[in-house]
Amino acid sequence: MRPATRWALLSIALVIPCALPAQVLLDQTEDLHFDRPESWAMKYYGSVTLLTVLGGPQELAPGEVVIGFECSWLPTLSAEQQRVGFFGIKEEDLNRSSVFGRGRLLVGLPGAFVLTAAYVPPVDLQGIEPHLLAVGVGRTVAERGRWRLGAQLSGELGALEGDITCSRDVARAGDDPERNPFGCLEPSSDELEIRYGALELASRFDLGATTPHLSLFTSYFDTELQVDARYRDIVDRSRLRTTGWTWGATAGLSWRMGERTGVGLEAFYSPLEVFRAPGAPTETDELFHVRAMVTYRVRSPGGP
């Protein structure tokens, strides 16, 4: 069976179940075009986790430690945007949460480098359990007066596990053709593996306690979705893989609230291309959201 016939076989099985064996197993690896609807969803939520230089290039002395908490407000996707399964014919429940949060740790290194680590622990959030670790290394590469230009290389490894392709609410609908049109028998146990590498150029201009910042970034995604779903006559164990480049920009402000505390806010934009159906033209369906972070310096070199 060719990978491209996967979605068609499922559709036929739902309409004419007697024409197929009692249980059909879909178990193949499919390399997706980076602009397919399934790929768009993977790079959309992968982009949410990109480790940006929020606040502009940082300058920490060797041994200096800063902790922070980052929170993102996510847009609500329309029904058309959520129709990403089986080449855009199946609507997935992608609006699980309107926020994304993680802890950050910044450590000053020798040579004016700054190590940044961000972690999302495996806490269940409406059926989805994340486990994501992002790490970046950057430094200031140019300066003139109050202006600074920095560069950061970053990457992430991790996964989102849960009922991605057959949500709990859909499976509970049973034989309801409107709420469960594809006949999900139970919540799926899928795993979306997110891997990326990114390069960001960020600038800031110090205005006393207030600092505006801008950045441009490019990222390379290598993501896989391991499906584990059961429909009326189909067991879907397909593995969907996609790779490709994205780019985007951020803009924001940060404020120094005291000797140890700071607050940052930025808008994140990335134009993501997608074609919603076979033969359809490629369009831009972008990600735009807002991020905020609170930081606290817990250790200074040579002092508390």
SEPAKE-740821 format. One record per residue (C-alpha): residue number from 0; x, y, z. Coordinates in steps of 0.05 Angstrom, whole numbers, plus 32768, in hexadecimal, padded with zeros to 4 digits. Example, Ala and Ser with C-alpha at 12.3 -4.5 7.8 and 13.67 -1.06 7.14 Angstrom:
BEGIN
[0; [80F6; 7FA6; 809C]] [1; [8111; 7FEB; 808F]] 
This chain:
BEGIN
[0; [8000; 8000; 8000]] [1; [801B; 8044; 7FED]] [2; [801F; 8077; 8026]] [3; [7FF5; 80A9; 7FFD]] [4; [7FB9; 8079; 7FFF]] [5; [7FB6; 8079; 804B]] [6; [7F80; 80AE; 8051]] [7; [7F58; 8092; 8017]] [8; [7F57; 804C; 8035]] [9; [7F3C; 8067; 8076]] [10; [7F05; 808C; 8052]] [11; [7EF0; 804E; 802C]] [12; [7EF1; 8025; 806C]] [13; [7EC1; 8055; 808D]] [14; [7E90; 8053; 8052]] [15; [7E95; 800A; 803E]] [16; [7EAE; 7FE3; 807B]] [17; [7E98; 7FA0; 805F]] [18; [7EC8; 7FA8; 8025]] [19; [7F05; 7FA3; 8052]] [20; [7F1E; 7F70; 8085]] [21; [7F05; 7F75; 80CD]] [22; [7F45; 7F9A; 80E0]] [23; [7F72; 7FC1; 80B1]] [24; [7FB7; 7FD6; 80CB]] [25; [7FD7; 8015; 80B0]] [26; [8020; 8010; 80C4]] [27; [804F; 8036; 8096]] [28; [807D; 8072; 8096]] [29; [8069; 80AC; 806A]] [30; [8097; 80E7; 8059]] [31; [8069; 8123; 8052]] [32; [8074; 8162; 8029]] [33; [8085; 819A; 8059]] [34; [8047; 81C2; 8043]] [35; [8014; 818A; 804B]] [36; [7FDC; 8198; 807E]] [37; [7FF9; 8165; 80AF]] [38; [803E; 8185; 80A8]] [39; [8021; 81CA; 80B3]] [40; [8003; 81B4; 80F6]] [41; [8045; 8196; 810B]] [42; [806F; 81D3; 80FA]] [43; [8039; 8201; 8116]] [44; [803E; 81E3; 815C]] [45; [8088; 81D7; 8155]] [46; [8090; 8222; 8148]] [47; [806A; 8231; 8188]] [48; [80A4; 8211; 81AE]] [49; [80DD; 8235; 818A]] [50; [8110; 8250; 81BB]] [51; [8115; 829A; 81AA]] [52; [8144; 82CD; 81C9]] [53; [810A; 82ED; 81EF]] [54; [8122; 8331; 8206]] [55; [815B; 8336; 81D4]] [56; [81A4; 831F; 81DB]] [57; [81B6; 8312; 8223]] [58; [81F9; 8323; 8244]] [59; [8209; 82F9; 8281]] [60; [824C; 82F3; 82A5]] [61; [8269; 82AC; 82AB]] [62; [8244; 8289; 82E3]] [63; [8209; 82B9; 82E4]] [64; [81C6; 8294; 82E8]] [65; [8180; 82AD; 82D5]] [66; [8140; 8285; 82D9]] [67; [80FF; 8297; 82B6]] [68; [80BA; 8280; 82A4]] [69; [80A0; 8289; 825D]] [70; [8056; 8289; 8249]] [71; [8038; 828D; 8203]] [72; [7FF1; 829E; 81EF]] [73; [7FDC; 8273; 81B4]] [74; [7FA7; 8284; 8180]] [75; [7F68; 825A; 8177]] [76; [7F69; 8233; 8136]] [77; [7F2C; 8231; 8109]] [78; [7F09; 81F1; 80F2]] [79; [7F2C; 81F7; 80AE]] [80; [7F70; 81FE; 80CF]] [81; [7F63; 81C1; 80FA]] [82; [7F50; 8197; 80BD]] [83; [7F96; 817A; 80B4]] [84; [7F8E; 812E; 80BA]] [85; [7F91; 8101; 807D]] [86; [7FA8; 8139; 804E]] [87; [7F76; 816B; 8068]] [88; [7F35; 8142; 806C]] [89; [7F34; 8133; 80B7]] [90; [7F2C; 8168; 80EC]] [91; [7F59; 8161; 8129]] [92; [7F4F; 817F; 816E]] [93; [7F8A; 81AF; 816E]] [94; [7F6D; 81E4; 819D]] [95; [7F82; 81C2; 81DE]] [96; [7F9D; 8200; 8201]] [97; [7FA3; 824A; 81F6]] [98; [7FE5; 824E; 821E]] [99; [802A; 822D; 821B]] [100; [805A; 8234; 8255]] [101; [80A0; 821D; 8267]] [102; [80D9; 822C; 8296]] [103; [811A; 824C; 827E]] [104; [8161; 824B; 8299]] [105; [8198; 827A; 8282]] [106; [81E1; 8270; 8295]] [107; [821C; 829D; 8285]] [108; [8256; 8278; 8264]] [109; [829E; 828C; 8256]] [110; [82AA; 82B3; 8216]] [111; [826B; 82DD; 8220]] [112; [823F; 82A2; 820B]] [113; [81FB; 8296; 822C]] [114; [81DC; 8251; 8233]] [115; [8190; 824F; 8232]] [116; [8166; 8211; 8243]] [117; [811A; 820C; 8242]] [118; [80F2; 81D0; 825A]] [119; [80AA; 81BA; 8258]] [120; [809D; 8182; 828B]] [121; [806E; 8147; 827B]] [122; [802E; 8163; 8299]] [123; [7FEC; 814D; 8279]] [124; [7FC7; 8186; 8259]] [125; [7F82; 8173; 823E]] [126; [7F9B; 8130; 8225]] [127; [7FDF; 8148; 820B]] [128; [801F; 813B; 8233]] [129; [805C; 8164; 821C]] [130; [80A5; 8154; 822B]] [131; [80D0; 8188; 8209]] [132; [8117; 81A0; 8214]] [133; [8134; 81DA; 81EC]] [134; [817C; 81F3; 81F3]] [135; [819E; 8230; 81D4]] [136; [81E3; 8250; 81D5]] [137; [81EC; 8299; 81C1]] [138; [8214; 82D8; 81CB]] [139; [8219; 8320; 81B7]] [140; [823E; 8326; 8174]] [141; [823C; 8372; 8169]] [142; [822E; 83B1; 8191]] [143; [822D; 83FB; 8188]] [144; [8218; 8429; 81C1]] [145; [81D6; 8410; 81DD]] [146; [81CA; 83E0; 81A2]] [147; [81DB; 8396; 81A6]] [148; [81D8; 835F; 8171]] [149; [81D9; 8316; 8187]] [150; [81D5; 82D1; 8168]] [151; [81BA; 8290; 8185]] [152; [81BC; 8248; 816E]] [153; [8186; 821D; 818D]] [154; [8166; 81D9; 8187]] [155; [812F; 81B0; 81A6]] [156; [8120; 8166; 81B3]] [157; [80DF; 814D; 81CF]] [158; [809A; 8134; 81C3]] [159; [8050; 8140; 81CD]] [160; [802A; 8100; 81E1]] [161; [7FDF; 80F6; 81E4]] [162; [7F9E; 80F1; 81BE]] [163; [7FB2; 811C; 8182]] [164; [7F8E; 80F8; 8149]] [165; [7F53; 80DC; 8170]] [166; [7F43; 8109; 81AB]] [167; [7F1F; 80F1; 81E9]] [168; [7EE2; 811C; 81DA]] [169; [7EDC; 8102; 8193]] [170; [7EE3; 80B9; 81A9]] [171; [7EAD; 80C3; 81DE]] [172; [7E7D; 80D9; 81A7]] [173; [7E77; 8090; 8191]] [174; [7E4E; 8087; 8152]] [175; [7E3B; 80D0; 814C]] [176; [7E4B; 80DE; 8102]] [177; [7E54; 8129; 810E]] [178; [7E80; 8127; 814C]] [179; [7EA6; 80E8; 8139]] [180; [7EA3; 80E3; 80ED]] [181; [7EE0; 80B5; 80E7]] [182; [7EC9; 8084; 811C]] [183; [7EFF; 808C; 8152]] [184; [7EF5; 8052; 8183]] [185; [7F21; 806D; 81BB]] [186; [7F51; 80A6; 81C9]] [187; [7F91; 809E; 81A1]] [188; [7FD7; 8098; 81BF]] [189; [7FFF; 80C1; 818D]] [190; [8045; 80DE; 8194]] [191; [805D; 811D; 816F]] [192; [80A9; 8121; 8171]] [193; [80C2; 8168; 8168]] [194; [810A; 8175; 8153]] [195; [8126; 81B6; 8139]] [196; [8164; 81E0; 8132]] [197; [8160; 822C; 812D]] [198; [818B; 8269; 8122]] [199; [8174; 82AC; 813C]] [200; [8191; 82F2; 8134]] [201; [8176; 8321; 816A]] [202; [8182; 836A; 8179]] [203; [8170; 8397; 81B3]] [204; [8175; 83E1; 81C3]] [205; [817E; 83F4; 820C]] [206; [8152; 842E; 8223]] [207; [815F; 842B; 826D]] [208; [812D; 83FD; 828E]] [209; [8108; 83EF; 824C]] [210; [8128; 83C8; 8213]] [211; [8107; 83BC; 81CE]] [212; [8120; 8380; 81A7]] [213; [8118; 8362; 8161]] [214; [812F; 8320; 8144]] [215; [812E; 82F5; 8105]] [216; [8134; 82AA; 8107]] [217; [8136; 826D; 80DA]] [218; [8129; 8226; 80F1]] [219; [812D; 81E0; 80D5]] [220; [80F8; 81AE; 80ED]] [221; [80FC; 8163; 80EE]] [222; [80BB; 814A; 810B]] [223; [8097; 8106; 810E]] [224; [8051; 80F3; 8123]] [225; [804A; 80AB; 813A]] [226; [7FFF; 809C; 8135]] [227; [7FDE; 8069; 8162]] [228; [7F93; 806D; 8154]] [229; [7F59; 803C; 814D]] [230; [7F1E; 8049; 8120]] [231; [7EE3; 801C; 810F]] [232; [7F09; 7FEE; 80E0]] [233; [7F4F; 800B; 80E0]] [234; [7F8A; 800B; 8110]] [235; [7FB7; 8045; 80FC]] [236; [8000; 803E; 8110]] [237; [801B; 806C; 80DA]] [238; [805A; 8096; 80E4]] [239; [8057; 80DA; 80C1]] [240; [8099; 8100; 80B7]] [241; [80A7; 8145; 809D]] [242; [80E4; 8172; 8098]] [243; [80EF; 81B9; 8080]] [244; [8102; 8201; 808F]] [245; [80D9; 823A; 80AD]] [246; [80EA; 8282; 80BE]] [247; [80CC; 82BA; 80E6]] [248; [80D6; 82F8; 8111]] [249; [80C9; 8312; 8157]] [250; [80C1; 8357; 8174]] [251; [80B7; 836C; 81BC]] [252; [80CA; 8392; 81FA]] [253; [80EB; 8380; 823C]] [254; [80EB; 83A5; 827D]] [255; [811B; 83A3; 82B7]] [256; [80EF; 83A2; 82F6]] [257; [8127; 83A2; 8328]] [258; [816E; 838B; 8335]] [259; [815C; 8342; 832B]] [260; [8118; 8340; 8307]] [261; [8104; 834C; 82BF]] [262; [80C7; 8345; 8292]] [263; [80C6; 8339; 8247]] [264; [808F; 833A; 8213]] [265; [8094; 8329; 81C9]] [266; [8069; 831C; 818B]] [267; [807D; 82DE; 8163]] [268; [806E; 82D7; 8118]] [269; [807E; 829E; 80E8]] [270; [805F; 8297; 80A2]] [271; [8050; 824D; 8099]] [272; [803E; 8233; 8054]] [273; [8008; 81FD; 8048]] [274; [7FDD; 81E0; 8011]] [275; [7F9C; 81C8; 802F]] [276; [7F89; 8194; 7FFB]] [277; [7FAB; 816C; 7FC3]] [278; [7FB7; 819B; 7F89]] [279; [7FA3; 81D9; 7FB0]] [280; [7FD0; 8217; 7FAD]] [281; [8002; 8224; 7FE4]] [282; [7FED; 825A; 8014]] [283; [800A; 827B; 8052]] [284; [7FE8; 8269; 8093]] [285; [8014; 828B; 80C6]] [286; [8020; 8284; 8110]] [287; [801A; 82C4; 8137]] [288; [801A; 82C3; 8183]] [289; [8033; 82E9; 81C0]] [290; [8067; 82D3; 81F2]] [291; [8078; 82EE; 8237]] [292; [80AF; 82DC; 8269]] [293; [80C1; 82EE; 82B0]] [294; [810A; 82E6; 82C5]] [295; [812F; 82E6; 8307]] [296; [817A; 82E7; 8312]] [297; [8189; 82B3; 8347]] [298; [81D5; 82B4; 8345]] [299; [820A; 82E7; 8333]] [300; [8253; 82D7; 8328]] [301; [8278; 82DE; 836A]] [302; [8239; 82EE; 8391]] [303; [81F3; 82D6; 83A6]] 
